[in-house]
Amino acid sequence: MAAGDVKLFAVIGLIAGYPALLPVWCLASVATGVHALVVLTGRMKWLTRWRERWMASGVWQRILQWRAGRVGLPYGAYLAAAALVVR
């Protein structure tokens, strides 16, 4: 968790209450873990043809422009989604 994620987690605790923090953290961690597995699976050599086709698509090019070179997983987004599910 980076500083922004910790601040978001604190705000979630403030709004939803202390008992909601553990389920929110668990759900967000599982969702981020699944995302990481999808990313790692996409890097496997046997998926090269699919990956090249996906990277040439217009959707992927827009995603790259939107991310502007940033690397990482959107843990804050998963925290927010988990907070909505738990609350």
C-alpha positions in Angstrom: 0.0 0.0 0.0 1.3 3.4 -0.9 0.5 6.6 1.0 -2.6 7.4 -1.0 -4.0 3.9 -0.4 -3.4 4.2 3.4 -5.2 7.6 3.4 -8.1 6.1 1.5 -8.2 3.1 3.9 -8.3 5.6 6.8 -11.2 7.5 5.3 -13.1 4.2 4.7 -12.6 3.4 8.4 -13.9 6.8 9.3 -17.0 6.5 7.2 -17.8 2.8 7.5 -16.5 2.2 11.0 -13.8 0.1 12.4 -15.5 -3.3 12.0 -15.7 -2.8 8.2 -11.9 -2.5 7.8 -10.9 -6.1 7.9 -13.5 -7.3 5.3 -12.6 -4.3 3.1 -8.9 -5.1 3.3 -9.4 -8.8 2.7 -11.7 -8.3 -0.4 -9.4 -5.6 -1.8 -6.4 -7.9 -1.3 -8.0 -10.8 -3.0 -9.2 -8.6 -6.0 -5.7 -7.2 -6.4 -4.2 -10.7 -6.2 -6.5 -11.9 -9.0 -5.5 -8.8 -11.0 -1.8 -9.6 -10.4 -2.3 -13.2 -11.5 -4.0 -12.1 -14.7 -1.1 -9.7 -15.5 1.5 -12.4 -14.8 -0.4 -14.9 -16.9 -0.6 -12.5 -19.7 3.2 -12.3 -19.7 3.6 -16.1 -20.3 5.3 -17.1 -23.6 2.5 -19.3 -24.8 0.1 -16.3 -24.9 2.4 -14.2 -27.2 0.1 -14.2 -30.2 -2.9 -13.1 -28.1 -0.8 -10.4 -26.3 0.5 -9.0 -29.6 -3.0 -8.8 -31.0 -4.3 -7.1 -27.8 -1.4 -4.6 -27.7 -2.1 -3.6 -31.3 -5.8 -2.8 -30.5 -7.1 0.7 -30.2 -8.4 0.0 -26.7 -5.0 -0.9 -25.4 -3.4 2.2 -27.0 -6.0 4.4 -25.2 -5.2 2.6 -21.9 -1.5 3.3 -22.4 -2.2 7.0 -23.1 -4.4 7.2 -20.0 -1.8 5.6 -17.7 1.0 7.8 -19.1 3.8 5.4 -18.3 2.7 4.6 -14.7 3.3 1.0 -13.6 1.4 -0.8 -10.8 -1.9 -2.2 -9.7 -4.9 0.0 -8.8 -5.1 -1.0 -5.2 -7.1 2.2 -4.3 -9.7 1.3 -6.8 -10.1 -2.2 -5.3 -10.3 -0.7 -1.8 -13.1 1.6 -2.9 -14.9 -1.2 -4.6 -14.6 -3.5 -1.6 -15.8 -0.7 0.7 -18.9 -0.4 -1.5 -19.5 -4.2 -1.4 -19.0 -4.4 2.4 -21.1 -1.4 3.3 
